[in-house]
Amino acid sequence: MNFRLLVIDDEKNIREGLAEFLKDDGYEVVCASGGEEGWKRFLHGDIDLVITDMKMPGLPGDELMRRIIAKAPGFPVIILTGHGTVESAVAAMREGAWDFLSKPVDLDHLSMKVKRALDNRELFFQHLRMEEEIERKNQFKSIIGNSRNMRDVFDTMNKVAPTKASILITGESGVGKELVADAVHELSPRKDQPMIKVHCAALSPTLLESELFGHEKGAFTGAVSQRRGRFELASGGTLFLDEIGEIDQNIQIKLLRVLQEKKFERVGGEKTIETDVRIVAATNKDLKSEIEKGSFREDLYFRLNVVNIHVPPLRERKDDIPLLAAAFLKELAKENGKLIEGLHEKVRSRLYAYDWPGNIRELRNCIESSVVMCQSNIITVDDLPPVFRNAEDDGWINIRLGANMAECEKIIIRDTLSHCKGNKSKTAEILEIGRKTLLRKLAEYELNAQEDKEEE
């Protein structure tokens, strides 16, 4: 991508000298001789970075910077300051300027700062695009995903939600089964009625029975008053039974009767109570294996599993990692009072390469830890938990959506060469191209900065 820079300075020699230097660095450069002219040029909309002098007749650089930031939050502006105006430049940075340089300008420092500012700009706008994509594609409350696997899940949810059919949600711990249950309820005609949740694994059989069906006063020790159960409380709405594979055989029998007859009695009671409840159950167990072992009733399984929604583990939907990470970053940065604009490319590579045994819950914990440790506006590898920070180079390459074929080829060659620590022979071997072809591509894309390493 060819970046276009705007250089603004009322001194012609400085303005033109900077422009020539930046052109030699490969940038397109346009110039303006004052703040007002620069502002009009900026409003054309094809500028990627502004370099402006602080002290100029008419519109000064710091006021121009404020206009630009108000118009385009996050836009990179580098301030050039003469002797005696450093404090003003520092103040401008607090108000949104990317950086400042004192005159006479150290051209090497300018080159470095421009590159970093443009890299940061790409991360910033990539983060904004990610947030927009999250808002656009997230039709299912707090479920985030656009991978093929998750589109299949969303399609099933859309089809089953308007019906009365029982649903069994399966998947590993941490994949978001409860979020699927919430979304099904919100998409159903029952959305204005109660959504009652019971975590079956957290209760003993006696307590679970009372929790589900309620009890009469004196039904057991401690039953000092009548209590309505979850089936009564959820009548007309949805009852979510999490970790359904943990309930014992006696409760399985009673649950089967409710599903078949839509009626039950409270513990210690004789009055039959009718209920209209939509059952959504979830488990991380293989219930077919539990049936074979005799610990789960087959007839109950078929009553629950009218429609199965299997939520894939994160390792099978890695295309969703950028969306999930961006959403968690936005939430957790705000929660911790930090201004963090995105993830460094190497961080995204580490996230892609990891297998996520703890699934989405583990990814959220990773982002939360990184946000807490981050001391800048970009999360780097050093901010990651040790399991990622100490990992070897994973070999993943990240290419933004919308890159053309030439950009893709350049990134693949560049990152593979970096992975091979500059060894061109090894790079050519990995890419399955001839060494001469590689050398030609390196020259074409101006990637000759890295030297060959000694081959073992």
Secondary structure, 3 states (H helix, E strand, C coil): CCCEEEEECCCHHHHHHHHHHHHHCCCEEEEECCHHHHHHHHCCCCCCEEEEECCCCCCCHHHHHHHHHHHCCCCCEEEEECCCCHHHHHHHHHCCCCEEEECCCCHHHHHHHHHHHHHHHHHHHHHHHHHHHHHHHCCCCCCCCCCHHHHHHHHHHHHHCCCCCCEEEECCCCCCHHHHHHHHHHHCCCCCCCEEEEEHHHCCHHHHHHHHHEECCCCCCCCCCCEECHHHHCCCCEEEEECHHHCCHHHHHHHHHHHHHCEEECECCCCEEECCCEEEEEECCCHHHHHHCCCCCHHHHHHHCCEEEECCCHHHCHHHHHHHHHHHHHHHHHHCCCCCCEECHHHHHHHHHCCCCCHHHHHHHHHHHHHHHCCCCEECHHHCCHHHHCCCCCCCCCCCCCCCHHHHHHHHHHHHHHHCCCCHHHHHHHHCCCHHHHHHHHHHCCCCCCCCCCCC
